[in-house]
Amino acid sequence: MRTLNSEDVRHFSKGANFLACHIDPAAVFAYEEMIVQALPTGDVRLINIDELDPNDLVVALGFVTQGLAIADMPPVGDEFVRCIQAIEQRLGRKVSALYSLAAGNINGILPLMTGLQTGLPIVDSDPMGRVLPLISQTTLTLGGVRISPIAVTGVTGEHSTLDVEDPQRAETLVRSLVIELGGWAATAMYPCTGQQLAEHGIHGTMTRMIKIGEILGAEEPVESKYVQLMRLLNATRVARARVKHMESFSRDKALGLPTQTTSLTLVAEQTGQIIRLEIGNEILLVLVDGAVAAAVPDIITLLSADLGQVVNLDDVRVGQLIDIFLTPAAPIWYTEAGLNLAGPPAFGLQLQHPRCHA
Amino acid sequence: MPSPSKAIRLDVAGVVAHGALSTVTMLYAASTNAVIDGVVIVSDLETIKRVPPNTVVVLSTHVGSGGWQVSAALRHAWERRASAVIIAQSTYAESVISLAERLDINLMAAEQDPSIIALALAAEIGAVKSLAEVDLAQFARAVTKETTVTTILKTISIRLGGFRLTLEHDGIVLAAAGPAADGGPTVQLELPSAANWGQLKLSASGPKTTELNALDVRTYLEVAVPSIQSVWMAGEINDSAASAPTLALTDVSDCLQVDAQLADKARPNLLAKLGWHSEHSYQAVWIAHPAHQQHSMGRTAILRLLWRKVAARRPLAEVRGGWLSLIPVDESEDPGQLPSRIGEKVSSSLAELGFSVGTSMRQSGVNNLPALAQQARVAADYGIRIAPGTVTSFGDLGMGAVTAYMDDAAISLVAGLTLPALMAAPDREQIIRDTLAFLEHQNSMTLAAKALNIHRNTLQQRINRIRDVGIILDEPEQILPLHLILTVLKRTLQGSTTEQKDPHNGTIHLT
């Protein structure tokens, strides 16, 4: 077990942003500030999966948004506590620990706050190993772990508990409910045993975010940071390129993939290669001279070439020099079942993933 | 025969200028004018990975609506060496054009439905392919009508618009047609050959200005190959038949040699039936091959094809030890004309094969035809032993020719027995050379030294060395055998040195 201090939380926040540079980080930074402010009132305890009893009840926490940015209407603060109570009430037993629905962005960091509020430890594991847009896109789904009961608390405090078997059906119901609840909702889902999470979760992902933040926050040359990141994440730099062109398309999207597609065109400094980023809910695809260099579930991060800091998509400007990093996702995402659930076709891209050699 | 300058394939520039693509907007024109063999409408990217080269890839409106898909399509099309990519007018962006420029692939936008463009282009391609098929069929008929390899090559050359055509065997040009090549494209085709025929190659070298590409030329060559083979085989059969009188002559030669007049009385019409005429003059040609060469049918066929350059109507008869032809000659013709013609037409090719040619004296009438054959054979054998690859006239042989018929191995054995010190001497080559010079200049020290380009005193010292190794120069009865033995030894030593080539630089080390 590790008790996090304010430095850890700030590093955690940076790491959460690195792994999901496609999302506006305002809410992450807001949560970071809240947690740091609240640290004197309690402990944020991070535990390894093997510190849990196999029968302990654990539950995933995460926001589901549908049109409303969390930073635009911040939560009151008791939403996730209510969700945990609802799960405990439905299952008739106490929750022993919390875990993040995703290892990145807001859903990566928010359980720290809830842990502070409830005194429950946070498991150093998650069911995505990155951020994926759909609540059904988890390794627990791949492992056959039930997603429900799902506790939902909306913007105005309205709450509900859903029982649904099929994760895809749960996706539809939850998103419909979120729209009615005001645009975002706090949720608790995938209640399972410590053993189930041990078997089907991805581990060490919270610590990884802290380590990423430590590297990014260090007073070191950019190239030194890159070397450490590549070593830590088995990452590669696809290119150092200058942004040349941005464009947006209106195309039909399936339910749950609400954002419009945007394309970013860059030109590599050294080689002149034309690099195209296809962006939906996240950076879905990287083409280098038209050839697929990376595709979801690969994690793509944009870093400023001069500072080595994360560049969020909203901040990308024409003429900016950017390093494009590719971090492989957890190996299970590159299996046939993993790619079916979270590979390019799941995002409407009819192409074969470059890591798939079938 | 259609015009040779007309290309048989569509190309992008032509179709954009005045064909099915005249209505498209050229977003990027590649630096080279691509040819078009086909068109495909693509509704998913995977399809592009399977298109053959020189295909125009038309993206359906659905595929073309995604920017990344156009980029990926361009990449796949470039990898497949497609001729062009056509997308819907409304979808292209600057980045896509930049990628087309980087990959140097034609990119076009269609205002109307791209599939309509594709259908129009398919119709145009079909029409051109039909014309091409008709053209090829006409070409095939034309070459089929030809009766010699050379005329077939001429027909191909004309159809290709001035290509140089050659039929080669191991680098030897057996037949050729067309103007000299001037640096245009060259296409080579290996001919399927029967056993022992060796590797045959049909080669076409075009003018720089040709519109035809390598694939076009190869297509024509492939169409012509069966005709070349059949004409050659037919010619071989004809030559075999036409050489029958010469073969028959060798069979009856014994009888003719005994008493030609008697033989003529016994078989009054035999020679006339075989095509020989008593009022003609004849000259025999014998082509000899090195004794170690294995016999093969292919060798005779190749030689006969070469021989047509010299005397197409008098084919070579394959006889023991070589090939023989008896050629009627005009009495007014210079006797040296036939060897000159042979030298001019085929001697370099025969030298490549290691063959030598001998020609006989000219004689009137048919009585001594076997003798003529013998003269030509002697001259050819002399060439094989003394100067491989040359044309030798029997009339030019001197008495020295007799050394060509000595048994080198036997004489070497005698030399080992009678001159052991010489055979063991490390400087035997120089001793032999000096001794021969001395003998050939009638024992004149002065003339021999001059011939050897050394001082007389030096030669005097060498003569002492000659005597040291047991060579006796003072007994007249031994001079002739000594001369013969040394002549053979010199030849043998020269033969052995020429075969010892340095494998690293091809130079020759004298031993």
Interface residues (C-beta under 8 A of the other chain):
Chain A: K244 H245 E247 F249 R251 T261 S263 T265 V267 G272 Q273 I274 R276 E278 L285 L287 D289 G290 A291 V292 L349 Q350 L351 Q352
Chain B: D44 L45 E46 S65 G66 G67 W68 S71 A72 A73 L74 R75 H76 W78 A93 E94 S95 S98 L99 R102 L103
